[in-house]
Each structure stands twice: as structure tokens, then as C-alpha cells.
């Protein structure tokens, strides 16, 4: 494909190995999880071209990718990485500290009902804030 050609967003996400299948890519785009040049899209048939910037919100992170080319096929990972430039900002120390999971003492077993109630109360207090 030439550099001036356009490609469907669902095909590109599949070829670039961002998502595992084209069907998943279509559902992902329909869910409103992708922005093209800061504009939210919800159609898997939306056309993209080299030079566009995609903002993709995955489950636990946000990717910012600049499209360098359109794909011909879903090839190996090194070939897929040639289709985009990763502009995602590096995580800061503060964001790393936020993602630390709660630790339980080894051998303490499963939480009791009382522990679960405390956990639920703690989680609900975060939602209210």
C-alpha cells in the first residue's frame, strides 16, 4: 500500500497487533475506546491514514500511537511495530505508587466476612469522594 492510502481502523488495530482479532477491534472501537486526532470515533469503518494520532484506552493503560503506515497483513511483532510510533508518556513515580496492590500477610488465608465488609466499606468510601 502507498503512504497516501487510508485503511479501516479495525483492520489497522488488528494488523498492528494492538488487539487479538479484527472482531474484537471492531467491538473495541464501537465501545468508544479510540480517538483519532483527539476526536472520539465509534465506527469500525472509520478511515485512518499515516500521520494520524490514535489515543487508545486499554483496560489498565492509555496508549498514544502515531500511525506511520498502513498494514498489508497481520505479520510478526517486529513487522507490526513498523506501523506506528509509540508516543505514550512514561509513567511517573507517583503513578507507580498508586498501582501498588494491597498486601496480606502470608498464611493469613481468605478474608473473613468481617474483613470483606471492611473492604467493601473502604471501596465504597473511595467512590463517594
Backbone as ProteinMPNN parsed JSONL, in Angstrom:
{"seq_chain_A": "XXXXXXXXXXXXXXXXXXXXXXXXXXXXXXXXXXXXXXXXXXXXXXXXXXXXXXXXXXXXXXXXXXXXXXXXXXXXXXXXXXXXXXXXXXXXXXXXXXXXXXXXXXXXXXXXXXXXXXXXXXXXXXXXX", "coords_chain_A": {"N_chain_A": [[0.836, -1.191, 0.0], [0.357, 2.273, -0.617], [1.759, 5.235, 0.926], [-0.105, 7.287, 0.976], [-2.555, 6.127, 1.12], [-5.627, 5.129, 2.723], [-6.956, 3.344, 5.575], [-9.176, 1.039, 7.192], [-9.969, 1.48, 10.629], [-10.372, -0.732, 12.347], [-9.125, -2.835, 10.976], [-6.489, -1.881, 10.946], [-5.813, -1.8, 13.691], [-5.835, -4.511, 14.213], [-3.856, -5.494, 12.414], [-1.634, -4.134, 13.443], [-1.251, -5.404, 15.776], [-2.43, -4.56, 18.153], [-4.832, -5.38, 19.155], [-6.301, -8.671, 19.526], [-7.994, -9.845, 17.574], [-9.833, -9.058, 14.555], [-12.527, -8.812, 14.906], [-12.727, -8.302, 17.669], [-11.418, -5.852, 17.622], [-13.232, -4.293, 16.17], [-15.442, -4.266, 17.945], [-14.23, -3.012, 20.089], [-13.64, -0.452, 19.085], [-16.245, 0.385, 18.542], [-17.166, 0.615, 21.11], [-16.224, 3.061, 21.89], [-13.578, 3.491, 22.672], [-11.431, 4.534, 21.346], [-9.65, 7.27, 20.013], [-9.18, 9.445, 17.302], [-6.9, 11.711, 16.309], [-7.653, 13.296, 18.547], [-10.42, 13.182, 18.393], [-13.301, 11.461, 19.268], [-14.203, 8.304, 18.059], [-16.665, 6.0, 16.866], [-17.165, 4.153, 14.994], [-16.194, 1.221, 13.395], [-15.498, 1.308, 10.772], [-14.222, 3.654, 10.266], [-11.895, 5.705, 8.603], [-8.364, 5.792, 8.588], [-5.128, 7.342, 8.298], [-1.6, 7.533, 7.451], [0.201, 9.521, 9.76], [-1.878, 10.285, 11.372], [-2.896, 10.497, 14.824], [-3.497, 8.196, 17.285], [-5.395, 7.679, 20.197], [-5.682, 5.338, 22.535], [-7.629, 3.708, 24.838], [-6.917, 1.284, 26.898], [-7.502, -1.493, 29.154], [-5.944, -1.101, 31.576], [-4.247, 0.95, 30.956], [-3.259, 3.764, 28.901], [-2.699, 4.22, 25.52], [-0.785, 6.115, 23.229], [-0.461, 6.523, 19.945], [1.288, 7.16, 16.959], [0.483, 6.919, 13.636], [2.39, 5.344, 11.23], [2.233, 3.933, 8.901], [0.155, 1.943, 6.679], [-1.078, -1.371, 7.072], [-0.426, -4.539, 5.425], [-0.891, -7.094, 6.11], [-1.396, -9.292, 8.977], [1.367, -9.618, 10.439], [4.491, -10.792, 11.887], [5.51, -9.591, 15.191], [7.754, -7.689, 15.07], [7.387, -6.661, 12.489], [4.849, -5.533, 12.726], [5.341, -3.477, 14.536], [6.507, -1.564, 12.985], [4.493, -0.128, 11.909], [3.653, 1.915, 13.549], [4.46, 4.653, 15.797], [5.292, 4.861, 19.115], [3.961, 7.12, 21.285], [3.333, 7.278, 23.897], [3.314, 8.67, 27.113], [5.868, 8.212, 29.564], [5.438, 6.364, 32.614], [5.128, 8.076, 35.734], [6.762, 8.396, 38.96], [4.823, 8.842, 40.91], [2.486, 7.783, 39.773], [3.185, 5.132, 39.647], [3.238, 4.472, 42.329], [0.556, 4.583, 42.961], [-0.507, 2.289, 41.83], [0.109, 0.128, 43.384], [-0.719, -2.93, 44.764], [-2.924, -4.059, 47.398], [-1.529, -5.64, 50.229], [-1.518, -8.781, 51.871], [-0.857, -10.568, 54.869], [1.366, -13.333, 54.646], [0.014, -16.602, 54.7], [-2.317, -15.936, 55.975], [-4.729, -16.691, 54.978], [-8.062, -16.815, 53.468], [-10.136, -13.845, 53.287], [-12.26, -13.032, 56.059], [-15.841, -12.775, 56.773], [-16.151, -10.394, 58.125], [-13.784, -9.064, 57.399], [-14.293, -8.778, 54.655], [-16.51, -7.07, 54.679], [-15.3, -4.763, 55.696], [-13.539, -4.252, 53.602], [-15.367, -3.772, 51.493], [-16.624, -1.507, 52.556], [-14.479, 0.255, 52.573], [-13.902, 0.431, 49.808], [-16.318, 1.571, 48.867], [-16.239, 4.028, 50.139], [-14.252, 5.307, 48.698], [-15.521, 5.675, 46.249], [-17.448, 7.541, 46.852], [-16.033, 9.873, 47.26]], "CA_chain_A": [[0.0, 0.0, 0.0], [1.097, 3.523, -0.651], [1.666, 6.016, 2.153], [-1.248, 8.186, 0.933], [-3.793, 5.372, 1.231], [-6.316, 5.069, 4.007], [-7.3, 1.988, 5.988], [-10.154, 0.975, 8.271], [-9.334, 1.464, 11.95], [-10.386, -2.073, 12.922], [-8.074, -3.618, 10.307], [-5.183, -1.396, 11.371], [-5.577, -2.267, 15.07], [-5.544, -5.941, 14.112], [-2.549, -5.655, 11.757], [-0.583, -3.578, 14.304], [-1.208, -6.272, 16.95], [-2.915, -3.885, 19.352], [-5.883, -6.279, 19.623], [-6.065, -10.04, 19.065], [-8.754, -10.203, 16.381], [-10.487, -7.923, 13.924], [-13.835, -8.707, 15.541], [-12.507, -7.584, 18.924], [-11.069, -4.476, 17.283], [-14.474, -3.617, 15.815], [-16.215, -4.042, 19.174], [-13.46, -2.062, 20.89], [-13.855, 0.869, 18.5], [-17.663, 0.706, 18.74], [-17.318, 0.978, 22.514], [-15.762, 4.429, 22.118], [-12.288, 3.456, 23.356], [-10.37, 5.015, 20.454], [-9.758, 8.634, 19.488], [-8.303, 9.744, 16.169], [-6.6, 13.143, 16.356], [-8.427, 13.825, 19.673], [-11.859, 13.068, 18.165], [-13.784, 10.125, 19.591], [-14.895, 7.625, 16.97], [-17.378, 4.801, 17.308], [-17.411, 3.322, 13.815], [-15.017, 0.46, 12.995], [-15.181, 1.589, 9.378], [-13.57, 4.96, 10.164], [-10.658, 5.635, 7.827], [-7.186, 6.448, 9.16], [-4.026, 7.48, 7.334], [-0.329, 7.838, 8.113], [0.257, 10.861, 10.33], [-2.91, 10.404, 12.399], [-2.503, 10.102, 16.172], [-4.541, 7.434, 17.958], [-5.37, 7.562, 21.652], [-6.394, 4.095, 22.78], [-7.738, 3.448, 26.274], [-6.992, -0.128, 27.22], [-8.033, -1.738, 30.491], [-5.143, -0.531, 32.663], [-3.318, 1.977, 30.49], [-3.658, 4.523, 27.72], [-1.658, 4.249, 24.501], [-0.825, 7.189, 22.243], [0.303, 5.99, 18.825], [1.284, 7.898, 15.696], [0.457, 5.95, 12.543], [3.452, 5.545, 10.252], [1.877, 3.283, 7.646], [-0.962, 1.001, 6.671], [-0.598, -2.751, 7.019], [-0.881, -5.437, 4.359], [-1.281, -8.353, 6.741], [-1.011, -9.4, 10.38], [2.632, -10.325, 10.424], [5.153, -10.913, 13.188], [5.545, -8.373, 16.004], [8.659, -6.644, 14.565], [6.766, -6.047, 11.313], [3.723, -4.729, 13.202], [5.851, -2.294, 15.217], [6.888, -0.579, 11.973], [3.288, 0.588, 11.5], [3.341, 3.015, 14.45], [5.454, 5.185, 16.732], [4.656, 4.944, 20.432], [4.127, 8.438, 21.906], [2.787, 7.171, 25.242], [4.221, 9.211, 28.129], [6.387, 7.244, 30.525], [4.79, 6.527, 33.922], [5.901, 8.795, 36.75], [6.876, 7.69, 40.233], [3.557, 8.962, 41.627], [1.514, 6.845, 39.211], [3.604, 3.785, 40.021], [2.86, 4.262, 43.724], [-0.887, 4.389, 43.01], [-0.895, 0.981, 41.325], [0.549, -0.928, 44.29], [-1.862, -3.695, 45.261], [-2.96, -4.285, 48.841], [-0.8, -6.842, 50.622], [-1.975, -9.513, 53.05], [0.219, -11.336, 55.476], [1.406, -14.708, 54.158], [-0.586, -17.598, 55.585], [-3.497, -15.429, 56.667], [-5.919, -17.321, 54.415], [-9.049, -15.979, 52.814], [-10.737, -12.863, 54.18], [-13.493, -13.418, 56.746], [-16.958, -11.891, 56.449], [-15.854, -9.085, 58.714], [-12.772, -8.451, 56.539], [-14.942, -8.401, 53.403], [-17.325, -5.878, 54.944], [-14.366, -3.636, 55.795], [-13.048, -3.992, 52.247], [-16.466, -3.135, 50.763], [-16.81, -0.165, 53.109], [-13.337, 1.046, 52.097], [-14.106, 0.69, 48.381], [-17.452, 2.481, 48.697], [-15.847, 5.364, 50.577], [-13.486, 5.901, 47.607], [-16.447, 6.058, 45.203], [-18.183, 8.733, 47.278], [-15.162, 11.042, 47.258]], "C_chain_A": [[0.871, 1.241, 0.0], [0.883, 4.282, 0.653], [0.411, 6.889, 2.162], [-2.571, 7.452, 1.103], [-4.341, 5.403, 2.644], [-6.661, 3.619, 4.3], [-8.324, 2.063, 7.117], [-9.431, 0.838, 9.607], [-9.31, 0.069, 12.543], [-9.325, -2.966, 12.284], [-6.694, -3.193, 10.792], [-4.846, -1.873, 12.778], [-5.221, -3.747, 15.09], [-4.159, -6.17, 13.509], [-1.405, -5.176, 12.646], [-0.449, -4.355, 15.614], [-1.547, -5.54, 18.245], [-3.99, -4.754, 19.996], [-5.753, -7.621, 18.915], [-6.823, -10.425, 17.811], [-9.426, -8.96, 15.809], [-11.88, -7.721, 14.519], [-13.729, -7.952, 16.864], [-12.187, -6.111, 18.667], [-12.319, -3.684, 16.923], [-15.321, -3.302, 17.036], [-15.55, -2.988, 20.051], [-13.689, -0.634, 20.401], [-15.306, 1.301, 18.71], [-17.944, 1.126, 20.179], [-16.816, 2.36, 22.849], [-14.427, 4.507, 22.82], [-11.132, 3.999, 22.526], [-10.686, 6.442, 20.023], [-8.76, 8.786, 18.354], [-8.129, 11.253, 16.142], [-7.525, 13.862, 17.346], [-9.939, 13.773, 19.475], [-12.292, 11.636, 18.405], [-14.512, 9.548, 18.381], [-15.588, 6.395, 17.529], [-17.747, 3.901, 16.136], [-16.148, 2.567, 13.431], [-14.592, 0.729, 11.551], [-14.506, 2.945, 9.185], [-12.214, 4.79, 9.488], [-9.542, 6.396, 8.533], [-6.102, 6.479, 8.103], [-2.731, 7.731, 8.093], [-0.288, 9.31, 8.543], [-0.813, 11.093, 11.381], [-2.357, 9.939, 13.74], [-3.703, 9.43, 16.831], [-4.314, 7.482, 19.455], [-6.271, 6.394, 21.99], [-6.427, 3.854, 24.284], [-7.973, 1.958, 26.484], [-7.419, -0.27, 28.672], [-7.252, -1.013, 31.582], [-4.181, 0.566, 32.221], [-3.88, 2.673, 29.262], [-2.464, 4.566, 26.781], [-1.878, 5.453, 23.599], [0.111, 6.758, 21.126], [0.174, 6.893, 17.612], [1.392, 6.867, 14.578], [1.531, 6.313, 11.528], [3.12, 4.92, 8.909], [0.687, 2.366, 7.819], [-0.402, -0.404, 6.505], [-1.17, -3.518, 5.844], [-1.458, -6.704, 4.969], [-0.92, -8.282, 8.215], [0.243, -10.266, 10.419], [3.216, -10.455, 11.816], [5.252, -9.554, 13.884], [6.525, -7.316, 15.482], [8.106, -5.924, 13.325], [5.624, -5.124, 11.726], [4.206, -3.441, 13.858], [6.322, -1.217, 14.243], [5.698, 0.27, 11.533], [2.998, 1.808, 12.369], [4.56, 3.436, 15.245], [4.733, 5.392, 18.057], [4.981, 6.287, 21.074], [3.614, 8.454, 23.342], [3.771, 7.739, 26.255], [4.646, 8.121, 29.111], [5.712, 7.455, 31.876], [5.713, 7.229, 34.908], [5.942, 7.977, 38.025], [5.552, 7.729, 41.008], [2.532, 7.963, 41.097], [1.895, 5.405, 39.519], [3.176, 3.47, 41.453], [1.359, 4.002, 43.852], [-1.296, 2.973, 42.643], [-0.446, -0.166, 42.221], [-0.678, -1.613, 44.879], [-1.769, -3.857, 46.777], [-2.287, -5.619, 49.159], [-1.431, -7.459, 51.852], [-0.798, -10.311, 53.59], [0.194, -12.761, 54.938], [0.808, -15.67, 55.183], [-1.831, -17.128, 56.293], [-4.788, -16.0, 56.091], [-6.843, -16.34, 53.729], [-9.625, -14.974, 53.796], [-12.015, -13.414, 54.82], [-14.609, -12.473, 56.308], [-16.697, -10.478, 56.948], [-14.835, -8.34, 57.854], [-13.4, -7.971, 55.229], [-15.803, -7.163, 53.571], [-16.448, -4.639, 55.033], [-13.832, -3.252, 54.41], [-14.12, -3.277, 51.43], [-16.688, -1.706, 51.234], [-15.695, 0.758, 52.615], [-13.516, 1.401, 50.625], [-15.239, 1.694, 48.132], [-17.116, 3.9, 49.149], [-15.02, 6.071, 49.513], [-14.408, 6.397, 46.493], [-17.197, 7.345, 45.552], [-17.354, 9.995, 47.157], [-15.064, 11.697, 45.92]], "O_chain_A": [[1.975, 1.251, 0.546], [-0.061, 4.005, 1.393], [-0.099, 7.209, 3.236], [-3.614, 8.096, 1.219], [-3.628, 5.664, 3.613], [-6.661, 2.772, 3.407], [-8.341, 3.016, 7.896], [-8.407, 0.162, 9.702], [-8.327, -0.299, 13.186], [-8.694, -3.766, 12.974], [-5.827, -4.035, 11.024], [-3.722, -2.302, 13.035], [-4.397, -4.181, 15.895], [-3.375, -6.957, 14.041], [-0.317, -5.751, 12.61], [0.371, -4.005, 16.463], [-1.013, -5.862, 19.306], [-4.062, -4.86, 21.22], [-5.168, -7.706, 17.835], [-6.343, -11.259, 17.045], [-9.568, -7.944, 16.49], [-12.357, -6.591, 14.623], [-14.539, -7.069, 17.149], [-12.633, -5.233, 19.405], [-12.456, -2.529, 17.326], [-15.858, -2.201, 17.155], [-16.226, -2.173, 20.679], [-13.904, 0.279, 21.198], [-15.565, 2.463, 19.024], [-18.861, 1.908, 20.432], [-16.963, 2.803, 23.988], [-14.155, 5.493, 23.504], [-9.979, 3.933, 22.952], [-11.828, 6.778, 19.711], [-7.628, 8.309, 18.442], [-9.1, 11.991, 15.972], [-8.104, 14.899, 17.026], [-10.676, 14.279, 20.32], [-11.733, 10.704, 17.827], [-15.334, 10.221, 17.758], [-15.159, 5.821, 18.53], [-18.556, 2.985, 16.284], [-15.122, 3.193, 13.163], [-13.469, 0.417, 11.157], [-14.243, 3.344, 8.051], [-11.48, 3.843, 9.773], [-9.75, 7.508, 9.017], [-6.152, 5.73, 7.128], [-2.767, 8.105, 9.266], [-0.683, 10.208, 7.8], [-0.681, 12.001, 12.202], [-1.463, 9.094, 13.794], [-4.783, 10.013, 16.926], [-3.187, 7.343, 19.929], [-7.48, 6.446, 21.763], [-5.382, 3.801, 24.932], [-9.073, 1.445, 26.275], [-7.672, 0.729, 29.346], [-7.858, -0.366, 32.436], [-3.388, 1.057, 33.024], [-4.856, 2.219, 28.665], [-1.353, 4.906, 27.189], [-3.011, 5.775, 23.244], [1.32, 6.639, 21.324], [-0.923, 7.338, 17.276], [2.299, 6.035, 14.584], [1.579, 7.437, 11.029], [3.666, 5.328, 7.884], [0.267, 2.053, 8.933], [0.634, -0.596, 5.867], [-2.243, -3.2, 5.333], [-2.384, -7.308, 4.428], [-0.239, -7.358, 8.66], [0.168, -11.495, 10.431], [2.519, -10.254, 12.81], [5.1, -8.507, 13.255], [6.167, -6.139, 15.448], [8.331, -4.728, 13.14], [5.448, -4.054, 11.144], [3.542, -2.411, 13.745], [6.516, -0.069, 14.644], [5.878, 1.281, 10.854], [2.19, 2.655, 11.987], [5.544, 2.705, 15.36], [3.681, 6.029, 18.105], [6.142, 6.568, 21.374], [3.475, 9.521, 23.94], [4.937, 7.345, 26.268], [3.869, 7.224, 29.438], [5.436, 8.593, 32.255], [6.923, 7.004, 34.914], [5.234, 6.978, 38.153], [5.199, 6.762, 41.683], [1.792, 7.362, 41.876], [1.021, 4.546, 39.639], [2.796, 2.34, 41.757], [0.933, 3.28, 44.753], [-2.336, 2.498, 43.101], [-0.607, -1.328, 41.849], [-1.566, -0.957, 45.424], [-0.686, -3.8, 47.359], [-2.462, -6.601, 48.438], [-1.834, -6.749, 52.773], [0.124, -10.675, 52.859], [-0.88, -13.343, 54.786], [1.069, -15.56, 56.381], [-2.361, -17.848, 57.139], [-5.852, -15.802, 56.678], [-6.476, -15.2, 53.444], [-9.611, -15.21, 55.004], [-12.755, -14.171, 54.193], [-14.377, -11.508, 55.579], [-16.992, -9.497, 56.266], [-14.983, -7.144, 57.601], [-13.078, -6.885, 54.747], [-15.822, -6.298, 52.696], [-16.804, -3.584, 54.509], [-13.694, -2.07, 54.094], [-13.83, -2.292, 50.751], [-16.911, -0.804, 50.427], [-15.949, 1.914, 52.279], [-13.305, 2.549, 50.235], [-15.117, 2.567, 47.272], [-17.649, 4.867, 48.605], [-15.065, 7.297, 49.415], [-14.124, 7.414, 45.859], [-17.538, 8.136, 44.673], [-17.905, 11.08, 46.971], [-14.361, 12.696, 45.772]]}, "name": "protein", "num_of_chains": 1, "seq": "XXXXXXXXXXXXXXXXXXXXXXXXXXXXXXXXXXXXXXXXXXXXXXXXXXXXXXXXXXXXXXXXXXXXXXXXXXXXXXXXXXXXXXXXXXXXXXXXXXXXXXXXXXXXXXXXXXXXXXXXXXXXXXXXX"}
